[in-house]
Amino acid sequence: APSFGGINLEDISAPRCFEFEERLKAMLDIPVFHDDQHGTAVVVLAALTNALRLTGRDPATTRVVISGAGAAGVAVARILLGAGITDLAVTDRKGILNSERSDLTPVKRALAVDTADHYGRSGSLADALDGADVYIGLSGGTVPEEHVATMAPDSIVFGLANPTPEVHPDVARRHARVVATGRSDFPNQINNVLAFPGIFRGAFDVHATAITEGMKLAAAEAIAGLVGDELSEEMIIPSPFDPRVGPAVAEAVAAAARRDGVARL
């Protein structure tokens, strides 16, 4: 800065990524965006918005479980909270994040306070999945089929690890109504390339000084809205090659930047 209009961070592991991004945002007056965190979070929210619509669920009463408390898991949890999901449990290798655990990093502890603590949830991933409406896998682990089978009717399963999803789509479809992966050879590919080009285009168009939570939510809404009447179990998110995506996201992000007071144009 000021030679560049923004910085897109990539492939920085947790917990370092949180510190790096926050320090850069404090130092610079241009957008700093960690794609592994926020690009993923935006597209997950877009897909989940349509999956909830398809299954007739209200975000305020939907139970969501996220496995993985790294860069993507934390960012997805945060954007879902901002979008109105309240009943949310996040798990790591040792189980549900809650304040009773003494092994949590500051980032995980803050997330525990805002998620499972509200409902007194503790235990393992299997405990969290029992009766849950939504599972979002961002861990690279494996979820046994018998645990998926305990989820609520018409459940939603996003197994986003690549190349091996936490729940294989063929297994997930035996129990869930809506299934998504990060892979291009199955329907409903959740790919962060749907988000970050349009987000930066919109930020550049108004010479934004930052990328706000409002801009991320606007991007997710724009992506979700492109599905329209095509909404079905195998179409909850547009294709990464859909030429409408970039311009729609850019327009929504630019408008949100103006609303949030970070636009210089």
Phi, psi and omega in degrees: 000137005267012181293330180252153179274342180185168181231125177254109181277147184214139170059048171246125188283157172282148002270002183299325185300325181293316180293315182300314182295315182295321179294318179293320179297323179289329184278330193246157177249030173233160181298134172238125192220117177271106189298321180299328175278293197275328175298314177300315183298318180299314183288323175300315179297319178300313180294319181293323177305314181286326178295320177294320177298317182295324182265004175070033182259149174263126180308325184292340182241013182267131177268121183241139175237129175245127172257127184113117181242037175268207184303307183291317182300316180294315182294319178297315178302316183295318182288327177293321175299318179294337181267002175107001173285127181247327182267091189225129174239134178245134181240150168239197184298336184260005176117199184291135175288119172212159189292348178287342180281140183261000186256013187274141170289165177304323179294315180292323180295317179297323179291322178300318180299324184271355184237261190299331181302327183295333183246006179065030183277139175207174178108205187264176174300320179300319177297319182293323184287337183299110180084000182289150178274326189225136170239130176237113182264121178224035190243336186080003178274196179230134177252119180298149182300324182296334177283322176298324182295342181274357181288169182294159174301151181055041183287170183235126183233117174250104175259100195257001176293144179236139003272356184248106180298153178302325174232120180296140182306322180296325177287314183300320184294342177289344185230333186254152177276323182237129183229135176223155177223180172265006186263151182274349183264011173230157176298160174062056177284121177265103188232127184290354173293343174292339189254302198291328178297315179292324178298314179290323177300315179295320178295318179294322184299332180248011181052052183293147178270347182198168171249114186268170175298323178298324178291323178292316179297321178296321178298316179298318179297320180295317179296313180300321184293339181288342180290318174056227184285353178281357185306128177200177179301332181252014177212080176251356184211139179292162178291147174300342180263006179290117185291349179282340192295304184305307179299321180295317179294316181301315181297315181294319181292318178299316179296320179293324178297321177294316179297323184273359174078023180250005180271132176266351175238000000 
